[in-house]
Amino acid sequence: MTGRPFRENVVVDGTGGEETVVVTLAYERQGTGAPLVLLHGLGHRRQGWRPVIDLLAREFDVIAVDLPGFGESSPVGPRWREDLTPAISAFCDDLGLKRPHVAGNSLGGALALELAISGRVASATALAPAGFWTTSERRRALATLHTLRATTFLPVAVQRSLLASRQMRRWTYGVFVGEPDRLPPAAILDDSLAMRAGKSFRPVARHGRGYAVAGTLQCPVTVAWGTRDRILPYVQADRARQRFPEARHVDLPGCGHVPMSDDPVLVATTIGQTVKGRRP
């Protein structure tokens, strides 16, 4: 099916230790053109890309996937480089995508860079990718995410009541986006419940304690950072510039950690320029 969104489950093979495990990944696909795979962050879900999917689908075959252990996908091992990245590669192989373009946010941004380092993709756009943090920044980011996830275990009725308050939306979702008032409370509640349900949240977060981006880029890469990021602060963009001077580096003014919600047009344009090999 092309030109309209749909959802399927794809069975892919990945290697967990010495055993072969079967992983089911859920995804949505829309548009035609060069294939573009979208990867979300820790505790999020593929629906986080919906603000930009229609924009991207005007030119590209867009595939938004739930990472293993999140959304509607089954889990694999928690290691970012050794488990999650191969699972995404196997997913692409299963769809017949030999060298797709990829864009990722946060954890998904780190995975996008891993795919770029492995030479598995034609281009990569990493939005606030994890892996450029100091020890204290990493501890603060993961502690913030764990604290926020703890609040998602409140009864749904209580969460719905709290999210009716503008102040409460700013306190909770304001950690992720620059302008939480732009998002309807129902969407924030859905994200909260998805974060609560994420089977791989704890093990993947735990493995992130020892993660750092390493390697040589094998394709065109853009690293973009929101200037109002409260999870992985904008200062980390400078380290990304130093680590990968050959990449294109873009600021996302006024955007928080999940910039797709703050400025869909800017994010879609940034990704599109990477896919097309253009400079801003």
N, C-alpha and C positions, 0 to 999 in steps of 0.2 A: 504494500500500500504506500502510495506517495501523495504528497500534497495535503495530508491531514494527519493529526496525531493519532497514535494508537499505542497499545501496550501489549507486550508479550513476555514470556519467560523463555530464556535461552539457557540451555544446559551446556556448560563448558567444562573441560577437564583441567585441573590444576594439580600441582604436586605438593602434598603436605608431608614432609619428612620423606619416608620411603614408600608411602602409600599414595595411590591415585584417588582423589576425592572428586565428587561430582558437585558442582556449584551451579545454582540457578540464579541468574541475574535478571532483574526486571528493568525494562527500559521503555522510553517513548521515542517515536521517530516521526519526523515531519520535514517536508521540503524535498528539493532535488538539487543536485549539483555535487560538488566535492564533499565527501563524508567528513563530518565534524563531530567528534565524541566529546561530551560534556561531563565532567567529574566534579561532584560536590565535596563539601568539607566534612570534618568529623562531626557526627551526630546529626547531619543534615540529610537531605533526600533529593532526588532528581527534580522534584517540583520547585526547588530553589532557583532553577534556571528559567522558569516559565516567563518572567518579565522580558527575557531577551530571545526566547525561542522563535516567536513569530517574526521578529526582525531578522534573525539569522537564517530562518527557513526561506526567506525570499531569494537567497543565493546559494544555500548549502543544504545538503542532506544531513539534518541535525539528529543526533542520537544522544539523548540524555539518559544516563544509566544510574541506577542505585548501586553504590559501591557494596562489595561483599559485607554482609552483616548489618546493613542499614536499609531503611525503606522496606521494600518487599523482596530484597535479595538475601540469599542464604550466606552464611559466613564461610571464610577460609581462615588460615592462620593470621595472626595479628601483625606480622612483620611487613612494613611498608614496602621495602625493596624486594624482599624475597617471596612474599605471598600476594599482596594486593596488586602490585604491578604486573606480575605474570598472569593473574586472573583477568585483568583488563586486557592484556595482550591476547589471551585465549578467547575472550569474549569477541574481540575484533576479528580474530581468525574465524570464529564460528559464523559471523555475519559476512564473511568474505571481504573484509576490509583489510587490504594488504598493507597500506601505509596511510592511514587516515590522518587528518588533522585532529588535534586535541586541545581542549581548554579546560582548566581546572581551577578551583578555588580552595585555598587553605590546604588541607590534606590533599584534596584533588589537584591543587597546584603543584605540590611536591611530587605527586604521582605523574603529572604531566611532564615535569622536568626529568623524572626517572625514565619515562618513555622516550624523551628526546635524547637523553644520554645513551640509551640502549640502541638508538637508531631505528626504533620501531614505528615512528610517526613521521609525517611529512613536515609538520610544524607544531609548535606548542605555545599556548598562551597561558601563563601562570599568574593568577590573580591572588596577591598576598599569599604566596606559597610558604608553607612551613619549612623549617630547616635552616633558616638564616638567623636564628635566635641565639642569645647568650643563655647561660644556665639559668640566671634569674628570670629572664624573659620567658623562657620555656616553662619554668615552674609556675609563674604567674598566669600564663595563658591556660595551662592545663588545670590549674586550681580554679580559675574563673569558670571554665567549661564544666568542671565537676560540680561546682556550686550551683550553676544554673540548671544542670541536669537534675540535681536533687530537688529543685523546686517543681520539676515536671511531674513528680510523684504525688503532688497534691491532688485531691479529688477533682475531676473534670469540672464539676459545678463551681468549685472554689476558684479554679483557674479562670473560668469564663467570667466570673464576677470580678476578679481582680483585673483582668485584661480590659474590662469596660472602662477602667480608669486610665486617662491619658498619662498620668504620672507613673503608674505601674508599668505601662507599655514602654515608657522611656527608660525605666529602671532595668527592665528585663531585656527587651529586644534592642534597646538602644546600645547595648554592648556589641551587637552585630551590624547594625546599620546606622547611618548618619541621621536619617529622618524616619524614625519608627512610626510617626503619625501618618505616613503615607500608606501604611499597611493596615488592612482591615483586621480587627481583633480575631475574627474566625481563622484567618490565615496564620496568625501568630500561634493560636491554639493548636492548629494542625501541626505546625512545626514542633511545638512543645511535645505533643504526643508522639511524634516520630522520633524525637530525641530520646524520649523515655523508652521507646520500644527497641531502640537500636541494640541488637544483640552483641555487636562487636565494640560498643563504645569503650568499655573499660579496658579490654585487652589491647585494642588498637591505641588508645591513649597511653597506656602503660609502655608500649613499645616505642612510642614517640619520644620518650624521655632520652633515648640514646640515639635519636635520628639527626643526621645532618646531610645536606645535599653534597654530593661528591661525584666527580666525573667530568667528562668533556662533552659538550653539546654536539650532536650529530646532525642538527637541522636548524632552520630559522626558529628563533625563540623570542617571545616578548614577555617581560616580567612587568606587571602593572600593580600599583599599590594605591589604596585609598588613603588620602591624607588625614582622615579622621578614624583610622583603624584603631580600635581599643583592645583587640585580641592580640594581633601581631603588629605592634606600633610601626608607624611609617619610617622610623629610623632604620628598620631592617632593610628597607629598599636600598639604602646606601651600601649595605653589605652585599646585597645581590648584585649591584653594579660592580663592586670590586671583584666578586667571585666570577661573574660572567660578563666581562667588558664587551664581549662580542655580541651579546644579546641586545635587543631593543628594550629600553626601559621607559615606562610611561607612568606619569602621575595621574591619579583619578581624583581631582579636587572635590572636596566635600563628601567623599564616599567613605563608608565604614568598611568593616571586614568582609561583608557580603555585598559587593558593589552592584551586583545585578539588580537589586531592589532600589538602590539609590539613584542610579543614572543608567537605565537600560540602553539608551542610545549610545552613550559614550562607551560602555562595555562592549556592545555589539560592534561598534565601529572599530574598537581596538582589536577585537578578535578577527574581524573581517580583514583588517589590514595585514595581520599576521598571516592569515591563510593565503592572501593574495600576494604576499611578499612585498608589501608597500611600506614606506616610511610614513609617519604621521605628518 
